[in-house]
């Protein structure tokens, strides 16, 4: 049974048609994602379902007593509220009953009958543990000990508070607009598992492809103002979308051939026509309208060439940084190599942005030294985004960076051409920046950073608010980027595609671990380590329960044997080979586009290599732990 049904919905803004006659339904408990390019109506469609906007035409049917909660990208909480007060402003029958009960108890004039009614409502809604549930959710999102008012919280903390309150409401349908933004990896993984078990239906907009893969049961795509629904996860969607596009290309070619034949016939016809010829003429105009439909399949083009890089890149020599008594970075040393691509992961507050600010000279170290090579030119994309003055137009912002951008082989592009390459058509060049969508602002900011021709790119959460298509184009650019790359990102898929190893920041003690692999390899390592620690803890409990006995000193069995040492060295080389092959196949897969047969063939190869790579990484982890 559908909780909501959308029928023939259309919406325009001025002359811009966002979507036309879209029809779909959301079933009870269904986990659905909405995928579309930035500025094509994803958030507008969700706002219509939430009752915050009205469609131009069509019908939205919501079943009786269906409760809907909408997690937006920006929340407007009462500035003087505490996190717990925000939680108790939730639209949940148990919350309402519990608040009412507490208010009546504090009212000296309340009658026994009023108290009994309030108590019955609490019993009916099982509200006795709602306070504990609220506290548990705040704890999960790192907000349990915060008593500050909302106006003093960071943007990330407000987003996490909004997510906690939405989950507390337990509605029949949750609308989520980029729920993983501002969450660290552990929180995202927790949210994945929570939503999978949730009885509520979910309609989400997210760029996190692992989230789509693991959580979603169906995907709705808004493409060229039309809607397509796929009953499956992200992998299924990619496969079926490729097949659909291939079929569309075939049908388009047939229509164009038919159109050519009919056009020749039309040109040969006399002005006076018979009834039959008039019917064929009417058919011609129908074929003409279908054959001449142009599809908006433009993709972002980033062909900016970085400045030349010398042999000396960047050295961090025993750097340390602390705020008050909190050790953020402790005694970290690293020398960057040419064309190295590194990801940075860690919990919120572990010092990821601090490390980037130290490297770019915006934050000074307490001890140690940062040495930057003479030829190094940083391009720093900050999570905070564009700083703009009111009334600034898109073209003016870009011209402030440069009028022309030099490319390879003596070519150059004007500011207007660069904007077009980044999917800003001429009609948008004189638009005010404040009128752009969140994703369009981030795309404009990214362009301004790349236009500086940096040879050392530093990106702090670059995928926030970007659509999947833009992220895929950015991935391809970064894979071929001839310079150094340092990325802080919660997007696990993005890290797997763009970096070769990981800096892992510990939120306590300021230690930074250099892990030789992408995020998926690190995740396997972390899960194995947690599993091993649990086994050791259990073994200690069992051992502690045994009677005390005299035992001889244990032999040191942790060192690698000669054969294991040889295996360890070979595995490291094999991992490098497999990662290189994986990158090649991923590039081919991206280029395959709508070729469904080739996409399936390459996907099978990729799965095979990924499986072998995971096996090698697990063995490498086993041997490296034994060596310690």
C-alpha positions in Angstrom: 0.0 0.0 0.0 1.3 3.5 -0.9 1.7 6.0 1.9 1.8 8.7 -0.8 1.0 8.8 -4.5 2.2 11.5 -6.9 0.2 11.8 -10.1 1.2 13.9 -13.2 3.0 16.5 -11.1 4.5 19.5 -12.9 6.4 22.5 -11.6 8.1 25.5 -13.2 10.0 28.6 -11.9 9.3 31.4 -14.3 10.2 30.1 -17.8 12.2 27.2 -16.4 10.4 23.8 -16.4 11.8 21.7 -13.5 9.7 18.5 -14.1 6.6 17.6 -16.1 3.8 15.0 -15.3 5.9 12.9 -12.9 4.1 9.9 -11.3 5.3 7.6 -8.6 4.4 6.2 -5.1 6.2 5.4 -1.9 5.2 2.2 -0.1 5.1 1.5 3.6 8.7 1.0 4.9 10.3 1.6 1.4 13.7 3.2 1.3 13.9 5.3 -1.8 16.5 7.7 -3.2 15.9 10.7 -5.5 18.7 11.3 -8.0 19.0 14.3 -10.3 21.4 17.1 -11.3 21.7 20.2 -9.2 19.0 22.8 -9.9 16.6 20.3 -11.6 14.0 20.1 -8.8 15.0 17.5 -6.2 14.4 19.7 -3.2 11.4 21.3 -4.8 9.7 17.9 -5.3 10.4 17.0 -1.6 9.0 20.4 -0.5 5.8 19.7 -2.4 5.5 16.3 -0.7 6.1 18.0 2.7 3.4 20.6 1.9 5.8 23.5 1.8 5.2 24.2 -1.9 2.4 23.9 -4.3 2.7 22.2 -7.8 1.6 23.9 -11.0 -0.5 20.9 -11.9 -1.1 17.3 -10.9 -2.1 15.6 -7.7 -0.4 14.5 -4.4 -2.4 12.0 -2.4 -1.4 11.2 1.2 -3.1 8.4 3.1 -5.1 9.2 6.3 -3.0 9.7 9.5 0.3 9.4 7.6 2.9 11.5 9.5 5.7 13.1 7.4 9.0 14.6 8.7 11.3 16.7 6.5 15.0 16.9 7.3 16.1 19.9 5.3 19.7 21.1 4.6 19.1 24.2 6.8 17.1 24.2 10.0 15.6 27.2 11.9 15.5 26.2 15.5 14.7 28.6 18.3 18.1 30.3 18.9 17.7 30.2 22.7 16.8 26.4 22.9 19.1 23.7 24.2 19.6 20.5 22.3 17.2 18.6 24.6 14.6 21.3 24.3 14.8 21.0 20.5 14.3 17.2 20.8 11.1 17.8 22.8 9.8 20.1 20.1 9.5 17.0 18.0 6.2 16.1 16.2 5.7 12.7 17.9 2.5 11.6 19.9 4.7 10.3 22.8 6.6 13.6 23.0 3.4 15.6 23.0 1.8 13.4 25.6 4.9 13.4 27.9 5.2 17.3 27.7 1.5 17.7 28.4 1.8 15.3 31.4 4.7 17.3 32.9 2.9 20.6 32.3 -0.2 19.4 34.1 1.8 18.1 37.0 3.4 21.5 37.4 0.1 23.2 37.3 -1.4 23.5 40.8 -4.9 24.3 39.4 -5.0 21.0 37.4 -7.8 18.7 38.4 -7.5 15.0 39.2 -9.4 14.3 36.0 -6.9 16.4 34.0 -4.0 14.4 35.6 -5.7 11.1 34.8 -6.3 12.0 31.2 -2.7 13.1 30.7 -1.5 9.9 32.4 -3.7 7.8 30.1 -2.2 9.6 27.1 1.3 8.8 28.3 0.3 5.1 28.8 -1.4 4.9 25.4 1.7 6.3 23.5 4.3 4.4 25.6 5.8 7.8 26.4 7.6 6.8 29.7 10.9 6.1 27.9 10.8 9.0 25.3 13.2 11.1 27.4 15.7 8.3 27.5 15.3 7.8 23.7 16.0 11.5 23.1 19.1 11.3 25.3 20.4 8.2 23.5 20.0 9.9 20.1 21.8 13.0 21.3 24.6 10.8 22.6 25.0 9.0 19.2 25.4 12.3 17.4 27.9 13.7 20.0 25.4 16.2 21.5 24.5 14.6 24.9 26.8 16.7 27.1 26.1 20.0 25.2 24.0 22.5 27.2 24.8 25.5 25.0 21.9 27.3 23.2 21.4 26.6 19.5 22.7 30.0 18.5 26.2 28.9 19.9 26.3 25.6 18.0 28.3 25.0 14.8 26.6 24.3 11.5 27.6 20.6 11.7 26.1 20.3 15.3 22.8 21.9 14.1 22.6 19.4 11.2 23.2 16.5 13.6 20.7 17.9 16.0 18.1 18.1 13.2 18.8 14.5 12.2 18.5 13.3 15.9 15.1 15.0 16.2 13.8 13.6 12.9 14.7 10.1 14.0 13.0 10.6 17.4 9.7 11.6 15.6 9.5 8.1 14.0 7.0 9.3 11.3 5.5 7.1 8.6 7.6 8.8 6.0 10.9 10.7 6.4 12.1 13.1 3.7 15.9 13.5 4.0 17.9 16.2 2.0 21.6 15.2 2.2 21.4 13.4 5.6 25.2 12.4 5.6 26.5 16.0 5.3 28.5 17.0 8.4 28.6 13.4 9.7 31.8 11.5 10.2 32.4 8.0 8.9 31.3 6.2 12.1 28.1 8.2 12.3 27.3 7.5 8.6 27.8 3.8 9.2 25.6 3.9 12.3 22.9 5.8 10.3 23.0 3.2 7.5 22.3 0.4 9.9 19.6 2.5 11.7 17.7 3.3 8.6 17.8 -0.2 7.3 16.1 -1.4 10.4 13.7 1.5 10.6 10.0 0.8 10.0 9.4 4.2 8.5 9.6 4.8 4.8 12.4 7.1 3.6 12.7 9.3 0.6 16.2 10.8 0.5 18.4 13.0 -1.6 22.1 12.0 -1.1 25.3 12.0 -3.1 26.8 9.1 -0.9 26.9 6.2 -3.3 27.8 3.6 -0.6 24.8 4.8 1.4 22.6 4.4 -1.8 24.0 0.9 -2.3 23.5 -0.4 1.2 20.3 1.3 2.3 18.0 1.9 -0.8 15.5 -0.6 -2.2 14.5 1.7 -5.1 15.8 4.8 -6.9 13.9 7.6 -8.6 15.7 9.5 -11.2 14.7 12.9 -12.5 16.4 13.1 -15.9 15.6 15.7 -18.5 12.3 16.7 -16.8 11.1 13.1 -16.8 11.0 10.6 -13.9 12.2 7.0 -14.0 11.9 4.5 -11.1 14.2 1.6 -10.6 13.4 -1.2 -8.1 16.8 -1.9 -6.7 19.9 -0.4 -5.1 22.6 1.9 -6.7 24.4 -1.0 -8.6 21.0 -2.1 -10.1 20.2 1.5 -11.0 23.6 2.0 -12.9 23.0 -1.2 -14.9 19.4 -0.4 -15.8 20.1 3.2 -16.6 22.8 2.2 -19.0 20.4 -0.2 -20.7 17.7 2.4 -20.9 20.0 5.0 -22.4 21.3 2.5 -25.0 17.6 1.8 -26.0 16.9 5.5 -26.2 19.9 6.0 -28.6 18.6 3.1 -30.8 15.1 4.5 -30.9 16.3 8.0 -31.6 18.4 6.8 -34.5 15.3 5.0 -35.9 13.2 8.1 -35.5 15.7 10.3 -37.3 15.9 7.8 -40.3 12.1 7.8 -40.5 12.1 11.6 -40.3 14.5 11.8 -43.2 12.3 9.6 -45.4 9.1 11.5 -44.5 10.8 14.8 -45.1 11.8 13.7 -48.6 8.1 12.6 -49.2 6.8 16.0 -47.9 9.1 17.9 -50.3 7.8 15.9 -53.3 4.1 16.4 -52.5 1.9 18.9 -54.4 0.1 21.7 -52.4 -3.3 20.1 -53.0 -3.4 16.9 -50.9 -5.7 14.0 -50.6 -7.2 12.8 -47.3 -4.6 10.1 -47.1 -1.7 12.4 -47.7 -3.1 14.9 -45.1 -3.1 12.1 -42.5 0.5 11.2 -43.5 1.4 14.9 -43.2 0.0 15.0 -39.7 2.1 11.9 -38.9 5.2 13.7 -40.2 4.8 16.6 -37.8 4.5 14.1 -34.9 7.7 12.3 -36.0 9.4 15.6 -36.4 8.6 16.7 -32.9 10.0 13.4 -31.4 13.1 13.3 -33.7 14.1 16.8 -32.8 13.9 16.5 -29.1 17.3 17.5 -27.6 18.5 15.7 -24.5 20.4 17.7 -21.8 23.3 15.3 -21.4 26.1 17.9 -20.8 28.7 16.9 -18.3 31.2 19.0 -16.3 34.6 19.5 -18.1 37.6 20.3 -16.0 40.6 20.5 -18.3 42.6 23.0 -16.2 46.4 22.2 -16.3 48.3 22.7 -13.0 51.5 24.7 -12.8 54.9 22.8 -13.0 56.0 21.2 -9.7 59.6 21.0 -8.6 61.3 18.2 -6.7 60.7 19.7 -3.2 57.0 19.4 -2.3 56.0 19.7 1.3 57.6 18.5 4.6 55.9 18.3 8.0 58.6 17.9 10.6 57.5 16.8 14.1 54.5 19.2 14.1 52.3 19.5 17.1 49.2 21.5 17.9 46.8 21.7 20.8 43.9 23.9 21.9 43.9 24.4 25.7 44.5 20.9 27.0 43.3 19.0 23.9 46.1 17.4 21.9 45.0 17.8 18.2 48.2 16.8 16.4 51.2 15.3 18.2 54.7 15.0 16.8 53.7 14.2 13.2 56.3 13.9 10.4 55.6 13.3 6.7 57.3 14.2 3.4 55.0 14.5 0.5 56.0 12.8 -2.8 55.2 14.1 -6.3 51.6 13.4 -7.6 50.7 11.8 -4.2 47.0 11.5 -3.5 46.0 11.2 0.2 42.7 11.1 2.0 42.2 12.3 5.6 39.6 10.6 7.9 38.7 10.9 11.5 35.8 11.7 13.8 34.3 15.2 14.0 36.7 17.4 16.1 39.7 15.1 15.6 41.7 17.9 13.8 41.2 17.3 10.1 40.6 20.9 9.1 43.3 22.0 11.6 45.8 19.9 9.7 44.8 21.6 6.4 45.0 25.0 7.9 48.5 24.3 9.2 49.7 23.1 5.8 48.3 26.3 4.1 49.7 28.6 6.7 46.4 29.7 8.1 47.1 28.1 11.5 50.5 28.1 13.2 52.0 25.0 14.9 53.0 25.0 18.5 56.2 23.0 17.8 57.8 21.6 14.7 58.2 22.9 11.2 56.3 23.2 7.9 58.5 23.5 4.8 56.8 24.3 1.5 58.6 23.9 -1.8 59.2 27.0 -3.9 57.1 25.8 -6.9 54.1 24.7 -4.8 50.9 26.5 -5.4 48.0 25.5 -3.1 44.4 25.4 -4.2 42.4 25.3 -1.0 38.6 24.4 -1.2 37.1 25.1 2.2 34.1 23.4 3.6 32.5 26.8 4.4 32.2 27.6 0.7 32.0 30.9 -1.2 32.3 34.2 0.6 30.2 36.6 -1.5 29.0 40.1 -1.4 25.3 40.8 -2.0 24.6 41.7 -5.6 27.6 39.8 -7.0 26.9 38.1 -10.4 28.2 34.7 -11.5 30.4 36.1 -14.3 31.8 38.9 -12.1 32.9 36.4 -9.4 34.8 34.3 -12.0 36.3 37.3 -13.7 37.7 38.5 -10.4 39.8 35.2 -10.4 40.9 35.5 -14.0 39.7 36.7 -17.4 41.5 33.9 -19.3 42.8 30.5 -18.2 45.8 28.9 -19.9 45.4 25.3 -21.0 47.8 22.7 -22.5 49.4 23.1 -26.0 49.0 26.9 -25.9 45.2 26.9 -25.7 43.2 29.2 -23.4 39.6 29.6 -22.3 37.8 32.8 -21.3 35.9 33.1 -18.0 32.6 32.7 -19.9 33.8 29.5 -21.6 35.0 28.1 -18.2 31.6 28.7 -16.8 30.0 26.8 -19.6 32.4 23.9 -19.1 31.2 23.9 -15.4 27.6 23.6 -16.5 26.7 27.3 -16.2 25.0 28.2 -19.5 25.2 31.8 -20.8 21.7 32.4 -19.4 23.1 32.0 -15.9 26.2 34.2 -16.2 24.5 37.4 -15.1 22.4 35.7 -12.4 23.0 36.8 -8.8 25.0 34.2 -6.8 22.6 34.3 -3.9 19.9 33.0 -6.3 21.9 29.8 -7.0 21.1 26.5 -5.4 23.5 25.1 -2.7 25.0 22.7 -5.2 25.5 25.4 -7.9 27.3 27.7 -5.4 29.7 24.8 -4.5 30.3 24.1 -8.2 31.1 27.8 -8.8 33.5 27.8 -5.8 35.2 24.7 -7.0 35.8 26.3 -10.4 37.3 29.4 -8.8 39.8 27.2 -6.9 40.8 25.2 -10.0 41.2 28.4 -12.1 44.2 29.3 -10.0 46.1 26.4 -11.7 47.2 24.9 -8.3 49.6 22.0 -8.3 48.7 21.0 -4.7 45.0 20.7 -4.3 43.5 20.6 -0.8 39.8 19.8 -0.7 37.8 19.9 2.6 34.5 18.0 2.0 34.3 18.8 -1.7 31.3 16.5 -2.4 28.9 18.3 0.0 25.8 19.5 -2.0 27.2 18.4 -5.4 25.1 16.0 -7.4 26.4 12.5 -8.3 27.0 13.5 -12.0 29.3 16.4 -11.0 31.1 14.2 -8.4 31.8 11.6 -11.1 33.3 14.3 -13.3 35.4 15.6 -10.4 36.6 12.1 -9.7 37.8 11.6 -13.3 39.6 15.0 -13.1 41.3 14.2 -9.8 42.4 10.7 -11.0 44.2 12.4 -13.9 45.4 15.4 -11.8 49.2 15.9 -12.3 49.9 17.2 -8.9 49.5 16.5 -5.2 46.0 16.0 -3.7 44.9 16.1 0.0 41.2 15.4 0.6 39.0 15.5 3.7 35.8 13.7 2.9 33.0 11.7 4.5 32.2 10.3 1.0 33.7 6.8 1.2 33.1 6.0 -2.5 34.8 9.3 -3.5 37.9 8.5 -1.4 38.1 5.0 -2.8 38.1 6.5 -6.4 40.6 9.3 -5.8 43.3 8.5 -3.2 46.0 5.9 -2.7 46.4 6.0 1.0 44.8 7.5 4.2 45.8 9.6 7.1 43.7 8.5 10.1 43.4 11.1 12.8 42.8 9.9 16.4 40.4 12.1 18.3 42.4 11.5 21.5 46.1 12.0 21.8 46.6 13.7 18.4 48.2 10.7 16.7 48.1 10.5 12.9 48.4 7.0 11.3 49.5 6.7 7.7 47.4 3.7 6.3 48.6 2.2 2.9 45.3 1.7 1.1 42.0 3.4 0.3 39.1 3.8 2.7 37.5 0.3 2.0 40.9 -1.3 2.9 41.0 0.8 6.1 37.4 -0.2 6.9 38.3 -3.9 6.6 41.4 -3.4 8.8 39.4 -1.5 11.4 36.6 -4.1 11.5 39.2 -6.9 11.8 41.0 -5.0 14.6 37.7 -4.5 16.5 36.9 -8.1 16.1 40.3 -9.2 17.3 40.1 -6.8 20.4 36.7 -8.4 21.3 38.2 -11.9 21.0 41.2 -10.9 23.2 38.9 -9.3 25.8 36.7 -12.4 25.9 39.9 -14.6 26.2 41.0 -12.4 29.2 37.7 -12.8 30.9 37.9 -16.6 30.4 41.5 -16.7 31.7 40.6 -14.5 34.7 37.9 -17.1 35.6 40.4 -20.0 35.7 42.2 -21.1 38.8 45.7 -19.4 39.3 48.5 -21.7 38.1 52.2 -21.2 37.6 53.1 -20.9 34.0 56.4 -20.5 32.1 57.1 -17.3 30.3 55.4 -17.2 26.9 57.6 -17.4 23.8 57.6 -14.5 21.4 55.6 -15.8 18.5 54.8 -12.5 16.9 57.8 -12.0 14.7 57.5 -12.9 11.0 59.3 -16.0 9.7 61.6 -15.8 6.7 58.8 -17.1 4.4 56.3 -14.7 5.8 58.7 -11.8 5.3 59.0 -12.7 1.6 55.2 -13.0 1.3 54.8 -9.6 3.0 57.1 -7.9 0.5 55.4 -9.6 -2.5 51.9 -8.7 -1.2 52.8 -5.0 -1.1 53.8 -5.1 -4.7 50.8 -7.1 -5.7 48.5 -4.6 -3.9 50.0 -1.7 -5.9 49.5 -3.7 -9.2 45.8 -4.5 -8.3 45.0 -0.9 -7.3 46.5 0.3 -10.6 44.4 -2.3 -12.6 41.3 -1.3 -10.5 41.8 2.4 -11.4 42.2 1.6 -15.1 38.9 -0.4 -15.2 37.1 2.3 -13.2 38.2 4.8 -15.9 37.0 2.5 -18.6 33.7 2.0 -16.8 33.2 5.8 -16.6 34.0 6.1 -20.4 31.6 3.2 -21.2 28.7 5.5 -20.7 25.5 4.0 -22.1 27.1 0.9 -23.5 25.3 -1.6 -21.3 27.2 -4.8 -22.5 30.5 -3.2 -21.9 29.4 -1.8 -18.5 28.3 -5.3 -17.3 31.6 -6.8 -18.6 33.7 -4.2 -16.9 31.7 -4.4 -13.7 32.4 -8.2 -13.5 36.1 -7.5 -14.0 36.0 -4.8 -11.3 34.3 -7.1 -8.8 36.8 -9.8 -9.5 39.8 -7.5 -8.9 38.2 -5.8 -5.9 37.7 -9.2 -4.3 41.3 -10.2 -4.9 42.5 -6.8 -3.6 40.4 -7.2 -0.4 41.9 -10.7 0.2 45.5 -9.3 -0.3 44.7 -6.4 2.0 43.4 -8.7 4.8 46.6 -10.9 4.5 48.8 -7.7 4.5 47.0 -6.6 7.7 47.5 -10.0 9.3 51.2 -10.0 8.6 51.7 -6.3 9.5 50.1 -6.9 12.9 52.3 -9.9 13.5 55.4 -7.8 12.7 54.4 -5.2 15.4 
